[in-house]
Amino acid sequence: MTLKSVLPVHGVEVLSDGRFIRPIPAVSTLTSEKAGWDGVAVEYYCSVPGCDIAEHEHPTHLLNLLVGEPVRAEWTTEGRCRSAINETGTIYLLPRGTRDRVVWMRQSSRVLAAIDPKFLAQSVEETAHLEDVALTPDWELKDRHIAALMMALHADLEDGQPAGPLYGEMLAATLAAYLVKRFSIRPVTAKRAAGGLPKATLKRVLEYISAHLGNEIRLETLASIAGMSQHHFSELFRHSTGVSPYQYVIGQRVELGKQMLRDTDLTILEIGLATGFADQSHFTKIFRRVARVTPRDYRITA
């Protein structure tokens, strides 16, 4: 399967009077602008004062997760006005093309995710040929799976992406596939991941990973080698290996780090960079999490 390339979504934006602007009149505390993710953007807004957000249009699919205290909200969409007290965990699911105006009566904190229409469509095999998938809007959605995936994306940014973009890309692909399967206006019955990857395909993927441990490894690249969507590839890879692509790459990088700690005189910083980590701190953090010992202590006892 050949997929059309998806460009990065550098930020969460809406259209207002023909201009692209941020959807919330405040400065984000955390952003994926430099995360290197394709097809998705995540931003965190902490303690946003109550505000009246003028009518705007969504050029991407938007998820808005309330993570702070409950807040009364009023919104106008499709000519209808509604109001409710949004409890913690309430999600606005606003598909591409939605026009709305919203008022928050008091301070609130939120995680926002913008998803490119093409990225959404390509998340499952059955819709990969489309440019977009129409979703059902919802202003009072409670869904712990969406909330968990959004908070995991937030946590990856907060941790400084210790393994690069791969983990965030896997989470984004899972989120997109879940939205298509669960909230598509037209029912989509996605393939079940059964039997794992064909042996020859798995061999090609593992050989690629082994040859590029010191470089940035993208989920899009691995899925392209296998000729399938990112989410479907991740599920079949897990069936074949028992772990996610991210966990496998991390494990292989730590094993390579162990070998280099035993067999070379390179510094821990040099080894961390050579095994694909951003810096010595990230290498030490992940190495200790996997090996239950710091790189320095491992070198002493190896």
Beta strands, then each sheet from edge to edge (+ up, - down):
strand 1: 14-16
strand 2: 19-21
strand 3: 30-31
strand 4: 40-48
strand 5: 51-57
strand 6: 61-66
strand 7: 71-77
strand 8: 80-86
strand 9: 91-94
strand 10: 99-104
strand 11: 108-115
strand 12: 138-141
sheet 1: 1+ 2-
sheet 2: 3+ 4- 11+ 6- 9+ 12-
sheet 3: 5+ 10- 7+ 8-
end
